[in-house]
Amino acid sequence: MDELPLDVVFSKIIDKGSSMNLNKLFSLLIVAIILLAMSPLVLVRIWPLLNDVSTGQTPQYPDIQPQRFEGLTTGVAFDAAMGVVTAMEWEVREANRDQGLIEAVATVPVFRFRDDVTISITQEGTVAVVNLRSRSRVGKSDLGENARRIRRFQAALTARLPR
């Protein structure tokens, strides 16, 4: 089978009837470029420009507060927290039950970014207090991933502990 020269192929593709299609394609391309250029402005309005979220210390997420469990010891809360860390498949870097400290690495599923998570558990009278910090290693904004991670952890921890 004989091959046609490229100029013949392109001339057959781009005839007088398809010039209108090229104009539409060009217009769509321009619109796509404009939307892409504006996306950071839109994303900043949806998610704050930060990559470090801590319970009770991040004003952009006022709903993310330390968890307080009345009548629990730090040991019980620590064991439950370790269970959640294991269930969420985080890589444990350090776990010290006596100090109430867990340091772990969470991996973002899609891009495989590794984020640092610190969990501290303290005792205030008869109340076990659980604080979390989730910090991205890469980028200026996490697009809300650290806040979502903390919320998921807190929900799972609440479900594990006795009421």
C-alpha positions in Angstrom: 0.0 0.0 0.0 1.4 3.4 -1.0 1.8 6.0 1.7 0.6 9.6 1.0 2.9 12.5 1.7 2.1 14.4 4.8 1.1 17.6 2.9 -1.5 15.6 0.9 -2.9 14.1 4.1 -3.1 17.5 5.8 -4.7 19.1 2.8 -7.4 16.4 2.8 -8.0 16.9 6.5 -8.1 20.7 6.3 -10.4 21.5 3.5 -12.7 24.5 3.2 -15.5 22.7 5.1 -13.3 22.0 8.1 -12.0 25.6 8.6 -15.1 26.3 10.7 -14.3 23.3 12.9 -10.7 24.7 13.3 -12.1 28.0 14.4 -14.3 26.3 17.0 -11.4 24.2 18.2 -9.2 27.3 18.5 -11.9 29.1 20.4 -12.3 26.2 22.8 -8.6 26.1 23.3 -8.4 29.8 24.2 -11.3 29.3 26.7 -9.6 26.3 28.2 -6.3 28.2 28.7 -8.2 31.1 30.3 -10.0 28.7 32.7 -6.8 27.0 33.5 -5.1 30.3 34.3 -7.9 31.3 36.6 -8.1 28.0 38.5 -5.6 29.0 41.2 -7.8 32.0 42.0 -10.9 29.8 42.3 -9.1 27.1 44.3 -7.8 29.6 46.9 -11.3 30.7 47.5 -12.4 27.1 48.1 -9.3 25.9 50.1 -7.0 28.2 52.1 -3.4 28.6 50.9 -1.8 26.5 53.5 -0.3 23.0 53.9 -0.2 22.6 57.7 -3.3 22.0 59.8 -3.4 21.5 63.6 -6.4 21.0 65.9 -7.4 24.2 67.6 -4.6 26.2 66.0 -5.6 26.7 62.4 -8.1 29.7 62.1 -9.0 28.7 58.5 -10.6 25.5 59.9 -12.4 26.6 63.1 -14.3 23.3 63.2 -11.1 21.3 63.7 -10.6 21.2 67.4 -8.9 18.8 69.8 -11.0 15.8 70.8 -11.8 15.5 74.5 -12.8 12.1 75.9 -14.3 12.2 79.5 -13.3 9.4 81.7 -10.6 7.9 79.5 -7.0 7.5 80.3 -4.3 8.4 77.8 -3.4 4.8 77.5 -6.8 3.8 76.3 -6.9 6.8 73.9 -3.4 5.9 72.6 -4.4 2.3 71.9 -7.5 3.5 70.0 -5.4 6.1 68.1 -2.9 3.4 67.1 -5.7 1.3 65.8 -7.0 4.1 63.6 -3.5 4.8 62.3 -3.1 1.2 61.4 -6.6 1.1 59.8 -5.8 4.2 57.7 -2.5 2.5 56.6 -0.2 5.3 57.8 3.5 4.5 58.2 4.3 4.8 61.9 7.7 6.6 62.4 7.5 6.7 66.2 5.0 5.6 68.8 5.6 6.3 72.5 2.7 5.3 74.7 4.2 6.8 77.9 4.6 10.2 76.2 1.3 9.9 74.3 3.0 10.6 71.0 2.5 9.1 67.6 4.4 10.3 64.5 3.3 8.9 61.2 3.5 9.4 57.4 0.3 9.4 55.4 0.5 9.0 51.6 -2.0 10.8 49.4 -3.5 8.2 47.1 -3.5 9.9 43.7 -0.1 11.7 43.6 1.7 9.6 46.2 2.7 12.7 48.2 3.9 11.9 51.7 2.5 14.0 54.5 3.6 14.1 58.1 1.1 13.4 60.9 1.7 14.0 64.6 -0.8 12.8 67.2 -0.4 13.9 70.9 -2.5 12.6 73.7 -2.5 14.3 77.1 -4.5 13.9 80.3 -6.4 16.9 81.8 -7.9 15.6 85.0 -10.3 12.8 83.9 -10.3 13.9 80.3 -8.0 12.4 77.6 -7.3 15.2 75.0 -6.2 14.2 71.5 -4.5 16.7 69.2 -3.4 16.2 65.6 -1.2 18.0 63.2 -1.1 17.1 59.5 1.6 18.8 57.4 2.3 18.4 53.7 5.9 18.0 52.7 5.4 19.4 49.2 3.7 22.6 47.9 2.1 25.7 49.3 -1.4 24.4 49.4 -2.8 21.0 50.2 -6.2 21.6 48.6 -7.8 20.7 51.9 -6.3 17.3 52.2 -4.8 17.8 55.7 -8.1 19.0 57.1 -10.0 16.1 55.5 -7.4 13.7 56.9 -7.8 15.1 60.5 -11.6 14.9 60.2 -11.4 11.3 59.0 -9.1 10.4 61.8 -11.3 12.0 64.4 -14.4 10.3 63.1 -12.7 6.9 63.2 -11.3 7.5 66.7 -14.7 8.5 68.0 -16.1 5.3 66.5 -13.4 3.2 68.3 -13.7 4.6 71.7 -16.5 3.6 74.2 -19.2 6.1 74.8 
